[in-house]
Amino acid sequence: MHPENDLQAFIREGYLHFLPHVSLDCVVFGFHDNQLKVLLVKWKKLGGWSLPGGRIKRTEHMDDAAQRTLEERTGIREIFLQQFHTFGRTDRTQNAPLGDVADLFGEPIGPDNWLADRTVSVGYYALVEFSKVNPTPDFFSEACRWWDLHELPPLLFDHNQMVTQALHALRAQLHYQPIGYTLLPETFTMPELQALYETILDRPLDRRNFQKRMLGLGYLQRLDERRTIGAHKSPYLYRFDRFQYEKALQEGLGFGQYVPMTSFAG
Amino acid sequence: MHPENDLQAFIREGYLHFLPHVSLDCVVFGFHDNQLKVLLVKWKKLGGWSLPGGRIKRTEHMDDAAQRTLEERTGIREIFLQQFHTFGRTDRTQNAPLGDVADLFGEPIGPDNWLADRTVSVGYYALVEFSKVNPTPDFFSEACRWWDLHELPPLLFDHNQMVTQALHALRAQLHYQPIGYTLLPETFTMPELQALYETILDRPLDRRNFQKRMLGLGYLQRLDERRTIGAHKSPYLYRFDRFQYEKALQEGLGFGQYVPMTSFAG
Protein backbone atom coordinates (compact mmCIF):
# COMPACT_ATOMS: atom_id res chain seq x y z
CA MET A 1 0.00 0.00 0.00
CA HIS A 2 1.11 3.51 -0.79
CA PRO A 3 1.31 5.72 2.31
CA GLU A 4 -0.83 8.39 0.71
CA ASN A 5 -3.55 5.90 0.01
CA ASP A 6 -3.31 4.74 3.60
CA LEU A 7 -3.74 8.31 4.79
CA GLN A 8 -6.74 8.85 2.55
CA ALA A 9 -8.34 5.60 3.68
CA PHE A 10 -7.65 6.56 7.29
CA ILE A 11 -9.36 9.92 6.83
CA ARG A 12 -12.29 8.47 4.87
CA GLU A 13 -13.08 5.32 6.79
CA GLY A 14 -10.65 5.01 9.67
CA TYR A 15 -13.61 4.80 12.06
CA LEU A 16 -14.21 1.27 10.81
CA HIS A 17 -10.85 0.19 12.25
CA PHE A 18 -10.36 2.64 15.08
CA LEU A 19 -12.64 3.73 17.95
CA PRO A 20 -14.12 7.15 17.29
CA HIS A 21 -14.44 9.66 20.15
CA VAL A 22 -11.38 8.37 22.00
CA SER A 23 -7.76 9.28 21.36
CA LEU A 24 -4.38 8.95 23.05
CA ASP A 25 -1.72 11.55 23.64
CA CYS A 26 1.77 10.84 24.90
CA VAL A 27 4.15 13.05 26.85
CA VAL A 28 7.52 11.49 26.09
CA PHE A 29 10.21 12.62 28.52
CA GLY A 30 13.90 12.25 27.75
CA PHE A 31 16.88 13.33 29.83
CA HIS A 32 19.88 14.96 28.17
CA ASP A 33 22.51 17.47 29.34
CA ASN A 34 20.76 17.69 32.71
CA GLN A 35 17.57 18.84 31.05
CA LEU A 36 14.19 17.21 30.63
CA LYS A 37 13.16 17.04 27.00
CA VAL A 38 9.70 16.46 25.51
CA LEU A 39 9.03 14.94 22.10
CA LEU A 40 6.74 17.00 19.84
CA VAL A 41 5.37 16.67 16.32
CA LYS A 42 4.70 19.55 13.93
CA TRP A 43 1.43 19.34 12.04
CA LYS A 44 1.69 19.73 8.27
CA LYS A 45 -1.14 22.19 7.88
CA LEU A 46 -2.45 23.29 11.25
CA GLY A 47 0.69 25.34 11.69
CA GLY A 48 1.71 24.23 15.13
CA TRP A 49 3.24 21.63 17.41
CA SER A 50 1.49 18.98 19.47
CA LEU A 51 2.23 15.90 21.48
CA PRO A 52 2.44 12.67 19.51
CA GLY A 53 -0.92 10.95 19.64
CA GLY A 54 -2.93 8.17 18.16
CA ARG A 55 -6.09 6.16 17.96
CA ILE A 56 -7.13 2.81 19.42
CA LYS A 57 -7.84 -0.02 17.02
CA ARG A 58 -11.20 -1.62 17.68
CA THR A 59 -9.49 -4.94 18.37
CA GLU A 60 -6.64 -3.54 20.46
CA HIS A 61 -6.22 -2.93 24.20
CA MET A 62 -5.85 0.77 24.90
CA ASP A 63 -2.43 0.33 26.53
CA ASP A 64 -1.21 -1.59 23.47
CA ALA A 65 -2.37 1.29 21.27
CA ALA A 66 -0.24 3.66 23.33
CA GLN A 67 2.80 1.36 22.97
CA ARG A 68 2.23 1.08 19.23
CA THR A 69 1.89 4.83 18.82
CA LEU A 70 5.11 5.46 20.69
CA GLU A 71 7.00 2.77 18.84
CA GLU A 72 5.96 4.44 15.58
CA ARG A 73 7.24 7.85 16.77
CA THR A 74 10.43 6.71 18.53
CA GLY A 75 11.45 3.34 17.13
CA ILE A 76 11.58 1.96 20.69
CA ARG A 77 9.61 -1.12 21.75
CA GLU A 78 8.24 -1.79 25.23
CA ILE A 79 8.48 1.71 26.54
CA PHE A 80 7.77 2.41 30.20
CA LEU A 81 4.36 4.06 29.94
CA GLN A 82 2.22 5.49 32.66
CA GLN A 83 -1.35 6.62 32.20
CA PHE A 84 -1.79 9.87 34.12
CA HIS A 85 -5.05 11.63 33.24
CA THR A 86 -7.90 11.62 30.76
CA PHE A 87 -8.92 14.91 29.18
CA GLY A 88 -12.61 15.39 28.41
CA ARG A 89 -13.50 19.05 28.10
CA THR A 90 -15.78 19.93 25.21
CA ASP A 91 -13.48 22.78 24.18
CA ARG A 92 -10.18 20.92 24.36
CA THR A 93 -9.45 21.13 20.62
CA GLN A 94 -10.92 24.58 20.18
CA ASN A 95 -7.63 26.28 19.26
CA ALA A 96 -7.19 23.99 16.25
CA PRO A 97 -10.49 22.56 15.03
CA LEU A 98 -9.72 19.80 12.58
CA GLY A 99 -13.19 20.18 11.12
CA ASP A 100 -12.14 23.49 9.60
CA VAL A 101 -9.30 21.87 7.71
CA ALA A 102 -10.77 20.85 4.38
CA ASP A 103 -8.87 19.12 1.61
CA LEU A 104 -5.47 19.54 3.18
CA PHE A 105 -4.38 15.96 3.15
CA GLY A 106 -5.72 14.93 -0.27
CA GLU A 107 -8.97 13.93 1.35
CA PRO A 108 -11.36 16.39 2.96
CA ILE A 109 -11.53 16.62 6.72
CA GLY A 110 -14.74 18.57 7.00
CA PRO A 111 -16.83 19.08 10.11
CA ASP A 112 -18.65 15.79 9.42
CA ASN A 113 -15.46 13.74 9.17
CA TRP A 114 -14.93 11.29 12.04
CA LEU A 115 -11.55 12.89 12.79
CA ALA A 116 -13.32 16.19 13.50
CA ASP A 117 -15.61 14.53 16.08
CA ARG A 118 -15.11 15.39 19.72
CA THR A 119 -12.64 13.07 21.41
CA VAL A 120 -11.86 12.25 24.99
CA SER A 121 -8.10 11.84 25.12
CA VAL A 122 -6.24 9.50 27.43
CA GLY A 123 -2.87 10.91 28.47
CA TYR A 124 0.20 8.71 28.95
CA TYR A 125 3.69 9.72 29.83
CA ALA A 126 6.79 7.80 28.89
CA LEU A 127 10.37 7.87 30.11
CA VAL A 128 12.79 6.99 27.35
CA GLU A 129 16.49 6.92 26.68
CA PHE A 130 17.17 10.11 24.82
CA SER A 131 19.96 8.65 22.74
CA LYS A 132 17.93 5.64 21.57
CA VAL A 133 15.04 7.63 20.16
CA ASN A 134 14.70 8.04 16.43
CA PRO A 135 12.03 10.77 16.17
CA THR A 136 9.71 9.92 13.29
CA PRO A 137 6.82 12.08 12.01
CA ASP A 138 3.45 10.51 11.30
CA PHE A 139 0.97 11.06 8.46
CA PHE A 140 -0.20 14.40 9.71
CA SER A 141 3.14 15.82 10.76
CA GLU A 142 6.15 17.17 8.90
CA ALA A 143 8.57 17.08 11.83
CA CYS A 144 9.15 15.26 15.08
CA ARG A 145 11.84 16.41 17.49
CA TRP A 146 12.84 17.03 21.11
CA TRP A 147 12.12 20.30 22.86
CA ASP A 148 13.44 21.54 26.19
CA LEU A 149 10.70 21.25 28.77
CA HIS A 150 11.25 24.86 29.74
CA GLU A 151 11.11 26.16 26.17
CA LEU A 152 7.99 24.52 24.79
CA PRO A 153 6.06 26.51 22.19
CA PRO A 154 2.31 27.09 22.61
CA LEU A 155 0.89 23.69 21.67
CA LEU A 156 -2.18 22.75 19.70
CA PHE A 157 -5.31 21.56 21.51
CA ASP A 158 -5.00 21.24 25.32
CA HIS A 159 -1.49 19.81 25.07
CA ASN A 160 0.33 22.42 27.17
CA GLN A 161 -1.99 21.46 30.02
CA MET A 162 -1.24 17.80 29.34
CA VAL A 163 2.51 18.40 29.70
CA THR A 164 1.96 20.26 32.98
CA GLN A 165 -0.15 17.44 34.40
CA ALA A 166 2.24 14.77 33.16
CA LEU A 167 5.13 16.52 34.90
CA HIS A 168 3.06 16.71 38.07
CA ALA A 169 2.37 12.97 37.82
CA LEU A 170 6.02 12.19 37.13
CA ARG A 171 7.02 14.12 40.26
CA ALA A 172 4.45 12.22 42.28
CA GLN A 173 5.82 8.97 40.86
CA LEU A 174 9.21 9.74 42.38
CA HIS A 175 7.60 9.11 45.74
CA TYR A 176 6.24 5.65 45.13
CA GLN A 177 8.13 4.11 42.21
CA PRO A 178 11.75 3.85 41.18
CA ILE A 179 12.80 6.13 38.37
CA GLY A 180 15.89 6.37 36.25
CA TYR A 181 16.37 3.03 34.53
CA THR A 182 15.32 4.27 31.11
CA LEU A 183 16.59 7.80 31.64
CA LEU A 184 20.21 7.15 32.56
CA PRO A 185 23.03 5.22 30.91
CA GLU A 186 23.67 1.70 32.21
CA THR A 187 26.19 2.86 34.80
CA PHE A 188 26.07 6.22 36.50
CA THR A 189 27.37 8.06 39.53
CA MET A 190 25.33 9.16 42.52
CA PRO A 191 25.67 12.84 41.45
CA GLU A 192 24.26 11.89 38.05
CA LEU A 193 21.27 10.16 39.64
CA GLN A 194 20.79 13.16 41.90
CA ALA A 195 20.92 15.49 38.88
CA LEU A 196 18.09 13.50 37.31
CA TYR A 197 15.94 13.87 40.44
CA GLU A 198 16.80 17.55 40.74
CA THR A 199 15.92 18.15 37.11
CA ILE A 200 12.54 16.45 37.48
CA LEU A 201 11.76 18.21 40.76
CA ASP A 202 13.35 21.44 39.50
CA ARG A 203 15.07 22.18 42.79
CA PRO A 204 18.29 21.24 44.61
CA LEU A 205 18.42 18.26 46.99
CA ASP A 206 20.70 17.59 49.90
CA ARG A 207 23.54 15.31 48.77
CA ARG A 208 23.91 13.17 51.87
CA ASN A 209 20.20 12.67 52.49
CA PHE A 210 19.68 11.81 48.84
CA GLN A 211 22.40 9.16 48.83
CA LYS A 212 21.12 7.62 52.06
CA ARG A 213 17.54 7.41 50.78
CA MET A 214 18.53 6.01 47.42
CA LEU A 215 20.73 3.30 48.86
CA GLY A 216 17.96 2.41 51.31
CA LEU A 217 15.61 1.53 48.45
CA GLY A 218 17.53 -1.64 47.69
CA TYR A 219 17.65 -1.51 43.90
CA LEU A 220 21.00 0.20 43.39
CA GLN A 221 24.17 -1.86 42.95
CA ARG A 222 27.51 -0.23 43.62
CA LEU A 223 30.19 -1.42 41.23
CA ASP A 224 33.83 -1.98 42.05
CA GLU A 225 34.98 0.50 39.43
CA ARG A 226 34.92 4.21 40.01
CA ARG A 227 34.73 6.95 37.47
CA THR A 228 38.06 8.70 37.08
CA ILE A 229 37.47 12.43 37.01
CA GLY A 230 40.54 14.06 38.56
CA ALA A 231 43.28 13.37 41.01
CA HIS A 232 41.01 13.48 44.03
CA LYS A 233 37.52 12.86 42.72
CA SER A 234 36.67 9.31 41.78
CA PRO A 235 32.98 8.77 42.44
CA TYR A 236 31.63 5.22 42.63
CA LEU A 237 29.65 3.88 39.71
CA TYR A 238 26.22 2.35 40.24
CA ARG A 239 23.76 0.43 38.19
CA PHE A 240 20.17 -0.62 38.75
CA ASP A 241 19.53 -4.13 40.00
CA ARG A 242 17.02 -5.06 37.30
CA PHE A 243 15.22 -7.63 39.43
CA GLN A 244 14.76 -5.39 42.45
CA TYR A 245 13.97 -2.42 40.22
CA GLU A 246 11.23 -4.28 38.35
CA LYS A 247 9.87 -5.58 41.62
CA ALA A 248 9.66 -2.06 43.04
CA LEU A 249 8.11 -0.84 39.81
CA GLN A 250 5.39 -3.47 39.95
CA GLU A 251 4.69 -3.36 43.66
CA GLY A 252 5.43 0.28 44.31
CA LEU A 253 7.88 1.34 46.95
CA GLY A 254 5.04 0.73 49.39
CA PHE A 255 4.27 2.55 52.56
CA GLY A 256 7.01 0.68 54.35
CA GLN A 257 9.66 2.06 52.04
CA TYR A 258 8.04 5.36 51.37
CA VAL A 259 10.55 8.04 50.36
CA PRO A 260 9.52 11.43 51.61
CA MET A 261 11.13 13.92 49.25
CA THR A 262 11.14 16.55 51.97
CA SER A 263 14.00 14.62 53.51
CA PHE A 264 15.99 15.39 50.38
CA ALA A 265 15.59 19.13 50.69
CA GLY A 266 18.79 21.00 51.38
CA MET B 1 -41.97 12.37 29.34
CA HIS B 2 -42.69 8.95 30.76
CA PRO B 3 -39.55 7.32 32.18
CA GLU B 4 -40.09 4.18 30.13
CA ASN B 5 -40.21 6.22 26.95
CA ASP B 6 -37.02 7.94 28.01
CA LEU B 7 -35.35 4.59 28.51
CA GLN B 8 -36.50 3.35 25.12
CA ALA B 9 -35.33 6.53 23.42
CA PHE B 10 -32.00 6.23 25.24
CA ILE B 11 -31.52 2.66 24.03
CA ARG B 12 -32.65 3.42 20.49
CA GLU B 13 -30.96 6.71 19.77
CA GLY B 14 -29.02 7.76 22.82
CA TYR B 15 -25.88 7.99 20.69
CA LEU B 16 -27.28 11.18 19.21
CA HIS B 17 -27.07 12.87 22.62
CA PHE B 18 -24.24 10.96 24.28
CA LEU B 19 -20.72 10.08 23.13
CA PRO B 20 -20.49 6.44 22.07
CA HIS B 21 -17.39 4.39 22.99
CA VAL B 22 -16.73 6.32 26.21
CA SER B 23 -18.34 5.74 29.58
CA LEU B 24 -17.80 6.73 33.20
CA ASP B 25 -17.75 4.59 36.30
CA CYS B 26 -17.71 5.89 39.84
CA VAL B 27 -16.33 4.31 42.99
CA VAL B 28 -18.27 6.11 45.71
CA PHE B 29 -16.65 5.70 49.14
CA GLY B 30 -18.55 6.39 52.34
CA PHE B 31 -17.36 6.00 55.93
CA HIS B 32 -19.67 4.50 58.56
CA ASP B 33 -19.08 2.52 61.76
CA ASN B 34 -15.33 2.64 61.11
CA GLN B 35 -15.79 0.87 57.80
CA LEU B 36 -15.34 2.01 54.24
CA LYS B 37 -18.47 1.48 52.19
CA VAL B 38 -18.90 1.41 48.40
CA LEU B 39 -22.10 2.30 46.56
CA LEU B 40 -23.29 -0.36 44.08
CA VAL B 41 -26.24 -0.76 41.72
CA LYS B 42 -27.96 -4.04 40.87
CA TRP B 43 -28.79 -4.50 37.20
CA LYS B 44 -32.38 -5.44 36.44
CA LYS B 45 -31.60 -8.26 34.05
CA LEU B 46 -27.90 -8.95 33.96
CA GLY B 47 -28.20 -10.52 37.39
CA GLY B 48 -25.36 -8.78 39.14
CA TRP B 49 -23.98 -5.70 40.81
CA SER B 50 -21.82 -2.99 39.34
CA LEU B 51 -20.49 0.45 40.11
CA PRO B 52 -22.80 3.32 39.23
CA GLY B 53 -21.85 4.63 35.82
CA GLY B 54 -22.96 6.88 33.06
CA ARG B 55 -22.41 8.47 29.70
CA ILE B 56 -21.11 11.85 28.60
CA LYS B 57 -23.51 14.17 26.78
CA ARG B 58 -22.05 15.46 23.54
CA THR B 59 -22.30 19.03 24.85
CA GLU B 60 -21.02 18.30 28.36
CA HIS B 61 -17.55 18.36 29.91
CA MET B 62 -16.57 14.88 31.06
CA ASP B 63 -16.11 15.97 34.68
CA ASP B 64 -19.60 17.50 34.66
CA ALA B 65 -20.98 14.20 33.38
CA ALA B 66 -19.42 12.44 36.36
CA GLN B 67 -20.93 15.00 38.76
CA ARG B 68 -24.34 14.62 37.12
CA THR B 69 -24.18 10.82 37.27
CA LEU B 70 -23.32 10.88 40.94
CA GLU B 71 -25.96 13.46 41.78
CA GLU B 72 -28.53 11.20 40.14
CA ARG B 73 -27.40 8.19 42.22
CA THR B 74 -26.83 9.95 45.55
CA GLY B 75 -28.88 13.16 45.59
CA ILE B 76 -25.71 15.09 46.49
CA ARG B 77 -24.46 18.04 44.45
CA GLU B 78 -20.84 19.09 44.03
CA ILE B 79 -19.27 15.89 45.20
CA PHE B 80 -15.49 15.70 45.66
CA LEU B 81 -14.52 13.63 42.64
CA GLN B 82 -11.13 12.40 41.61
CA GLN B 83 -10.34 10.80 38.29
CA PHE B 84 -8.02 7.88 38.96
CA HIS B 85 -7.66 5.64 35.89
CA THR B 86 -9.15 4.91 32.49
CA PHE B 87 -9.93 1.32 31.60
CA GLY B 88 -9.49 0.31 27.97
CA ARG B 89 -9.07 -3.44 27.62
CA THR B 90 -11.02 -5.02 24.78
CA ASP B 91 -12.37 -7.70 27.12
CA ARG B 92 -13.42 -5.45 29.98
CA THR B 93 -17.15 -6.20 29.66
CA GLN B 94 -16.71 -9.81 28.68
CA ASN B 95 -18.39 -11.23 31.79
CA ALA B 96 -21.64 -9.42 31.00
CA PRO B 97 -21.95 -8.60 27.30
CA LEU B 98 -24.84 -6.18 26.91
CA GLY B 99 -25.14 -7.18 23.27
CA ASP B 100 -26.51 -10.55 24.35
CA VAL B 101 -29.34 -8.90 26.25
CA ALA B 102 -32.18 -8.61 23.77
CA ASP B 103 -35.57 -7.14 24.49
CA LEU B 104 -35.11 -6.88 28.22
CA PHE B 105 -35.87 -3.24 28.65
CA GLY B 106 -38.80 -2.93 26.22
CA GLU B 107 -36.35 -2.07 23.46
CA PRO B 108 -33.86 -4.55 22.06
CA ILE B 109 -30.21 -4.20 23.01
CA GLY B 110 -28.74 -6.44 20.36
CA PRO B 111 -25.11 -6.70 19.36
CA ASP B 112 -25.58 -3.79 16.94
CA ASN B 113 -27.02 -1.45 19.54
CA TRP B 114 -24.75 1.47 20.46
CA LEU B 115 -24.88 0.41 24.13
CA ALA B 116 -23.28 -2.92 23.18
CA ASP B 117 -20.35 -1.16 21.50
CA ARG B 118 -16.96 -1.36 23.13
CA THR B 119 -16.37 1.48 25.60
CA VAL B 120 -13.31 2.92 27.21
CA SER B 121 -14.38 3.78 30.73
CA VAL B 122 -13.02 6.66 32.78
CA GLY B 123 -12.90 5.83 36.50
CA TYR B 124 -13.64 8.44 39.17
CA TYR B 125 -13.75 7.99 42.88
CA ALA B 126 -15.81 10.08 45.23
CA LEU B 127 -15.75 10.63 48.98
CA VAL B 128 -19.21 11.35 50.33
CA GLU B 129 -20.97 11.77 53.64
CA PHE B 130 -22.56 8.42 54.25
CA SER B 131 -25.56 9.85 56.08
CA LYS B 132 -26.40 12.36 53.35
CA VAL B 133 -26.60 9.85 50.51
CA ASN B 134 -29.97 8.80 49.21
CA PRO B 135 -29.09 5.79 47.05
CA THR B 136 -31.21 5.91 43.89
CA PRO B 137 -31.28 3.23 41.16
CA ASP B 138 -31.11 4.28 37.51
CA PHE B 139 -32.98 3.00 34.45
CA PHE B 140 -31.06 -0.20 34.23
CA SER B 141 -30.90 -1.05 37.90
CA GLU B 142 -33.43 -2.32 40.42
CA ALA B 143 -31.42 -1.51 43.54
CA CYS B 144 -28.72 0.88 44.72
CA ARG B 145 -27.12 0.45 48.13
CA TRP B 146 -23.95 0.53 50.21
CA TRP B 147 -21.69 -2.49 50.54
CA ASP B 148 -18.82 -3.02 52.94
CA LEU B 149 -15.56 -2.64 51.04
CA HIS B 150 -14.39 -5.97 52.43
CA GLU B 151 -17.56 -7.82 51.47
CA LEU B 152 -18.11 -6.81 47.87
CA PRO B 153 -19.76 -9.39 45.61
CA PRO B 154 -18.14 -10.33 42.29
CA LEU B 155 -19.00 -7.30 40.14
CA LEU B 156 -20.04 -7.07 36.51
CA PHE B 157 -17.51 -5.97 33.88
CA ASP B 158 -14.05 -5.02 35.21
CA HIS B 159 -15.51 -3.25 38.24
CA ASN B 160 -13.79 -5.27 40.96
CA GLN B 161 -10.50 -4.16 39.44
CA MET B 162 -11.79 -0.59 39.38
CA VAL B 163 -12.52 -0.69 43.11
CA THR B 164 -9.05 -2.04 43.83
CA GLN B 165 -7.38 0.69 41.79
CA ALA B 166 -9.60 3.40 43.29
CA LEU B 167 -8.62 2.30 46.78
CA HIS B 168 -4.98 2.37 45.76
CA ALA B 169 -5.43 5.92 44.44
CA LEU B 170 -7.29 7.00 47.58
CA ARG B 171 -4.42 5.74 49.72
CA ALA B 172 -1.95 7.63 47.57
CA GLN B 173 -4.10 10.73 47.93
CA LEU B 174 -3.61 10.63 51.71
CA HIS B 175 -0.01 11.62 51.03
CA TYR B 176 -0.60 14.75 49.01
CA GLN B 177 -4.11 16.00 49.71
CA PRO B 178 -6.22 16.53 52.81
CA ILE B 179 -8.91 13.96 53.37
CA GLY B 180 -11.84 13.75 55.71
CA TYR B 181 -13.99 16.80 55.14
CA THR B 182 -16.75 14.93 53.36
CA LEU B 183 -16.24 11.69 55.27
CA LEU B 184 -16.56 12.90 58.85
CA PRO B 185 -19.22 14.86 60.72
CA GLU B 186 -18.61 18.60 61.14
CA THR B 187 -16.80 18.19 64.43
CA PHE B 188 -14.76 15.17 65.37
CA THR B 189 -12.09 14.00 67.77
CA MET B 190 -8.51 13.16 66.85
CA PRO B 191 -9.18 9.43 67.49
CA GLU B 192 -12.08 9.64 65.00
CA LEU B 193 -9.85 11.23 62.37
CA GLN B 194 -7.21 8.59 63.05
CA ALA B 195 -9.82 5.84 62.68
CA LEU B 196 -10.66 7.19 59.23
CA TYR B 197 -7.02 7.07 58.17
CA GLU B 198 -6.56 3.63 59.67
CA THR B 199 -9.63 2.35 57.87
CA ILE B 200 -8.46 3.68 54.52
CA LEU B 201 -4.90 2.39 55.01
CA ASP B 202 -6.18 -0.80 56.66
CA ARG B 203 -3.52 -0.78 59.38
CA PRO B 204 -2.91 0.83 62.78
CA LEU B 205 -1.06 4.13 63.11
CA ASP B 206 0.90 5.54 66.01
CA ARG B 207 -1.33 7.93 67.99
CA ARG B 208 1.21 10.58 68.87
CA ASN B 209 2.90 10.73 65.48
CA PHE B 210 -0.48 10.91 63.79
CA GLN B 211 -1.65 13.83 65.92
CA LYS B 212 1.60 15.71 65.42
CA ARG B 213 1.48 15.28 61.63
CA MET B 214 -2.16 16.23 61.36
CA LEU B 215 -1.80 19.40 63.41
CA GLY B 216 1.24 20.33 61.36
CA LEU B 217 -0.82 20.45 58.17
CA GLY B 218 -2.51 23.66 59.25
CA TYR B 219 -6.09 22.92 58.29
CA LEU B 220 -7.43 21.56 61.59
CA GLN B 221 -9.06 23.89 64.11
CA ARG B 222 -9.26 22.81 67.74
CA LEU B 223 -12.49 23.90 69.36
CA ASP B 224 -12.90 25.02 72.95
CA GLU B 225 -15.44 22.31 73.68
CA ARG B 226 -14.43 18.74 74.39
CA ARG B 227 -16.44 15.63 73.92
CA THR B 228 -17.63 14.23 77.22
CA ILE B 229 -17.10 10.51 77.25
CA GLY B 230 -16.39 9.55 80.86
CA ALA B 231 -15.02 10.96 84.05
CA HIS B 232 -11.45 11.06 82.79
CA LYS B 233 -11.67 11.04 79.01
CA SER B 234 -12.70 14.26 77.39
CA PRO B 235 -11.01 14.47 74.01
CA TYR B 236 -10.83 17.80 72.19
CA LEU B 237 -13.14 18.40 69.28
CA TYR B 238 -11.74 19.56 65.94
CA ARG B 239 -13.16 20.81 62.71
CA PHE B 240 -11.63 21.53 59.34
CA ASP B 241 -10.67 25.08 58.50
CA ARG B 242 -12.55 25.25 55.21
CA PHE B 243 -10.30 27.91 53.69
CA GLN B 244 -7.03 26.14 54.51
CA TYR B 245 -8.55 22.77 53.59
CA GLU B 246 -9.70 23.94 50.16
CA LYS B 247 -6.34 25.59 49.60
CA ALA B 248 -4.52 22.36 50.40
CA LEU B 249 -6.95 20.43 48.20
CA GLN B 250 -6.29 22.71 45.23
CA GLU B 251 -2.55 23.12 45.67
CA GLY B 252 -1.73 19.75 47.14
CA LEU B 253 0.12 19.44 50.40
CA GLY B 254 3.19 20.12 48.30
CA PHE B 255 6.63 18.75 48.76
CA GLY B 256 7.29 21.20 51.56
CA GLN B 257 4.49 19.78 53.68
CA TYR B 258 4.75 16.25 52.50
CA VAL B 259 3.33 13.74 54.99
CA PRO B 260 5.22 10.49 54.93
CA MET B 261 2.77 7.88 56.18
CA THR B 262 5.63 5.75 57.42
CA SER B 263 5.97 8.25 60.23
CA PHE B 264 2.51 7.20 61.37
CA ALA B 265 3.38 3.55 61.70
CA GLY B 266 3.28 2.20 65.22
Interface residues (C-beta under 8 A of the other chain):
Chain A: L19 P20 H21 V22 I56 R58 T59 E60 H61 M62 D63 A65 Q83 H85 T86 F87 G88 R89 T90 R118 V120 V122 R171 A172 H175 Y176 L201 F255 G256 Q257 Y258 V259 P260 M261 T262 S263 A265
Chain B: L19 P20 H21 V22 I56 R58 T59 E60 H61 M62 D63 A65 Q83 H85 T86 F87 G88 R89 T90 R118 V120 V122 R171 A172 H175 Y176 L201 F255 G256 Q257 Y258 V259 P260 M261 T262 S263 A265
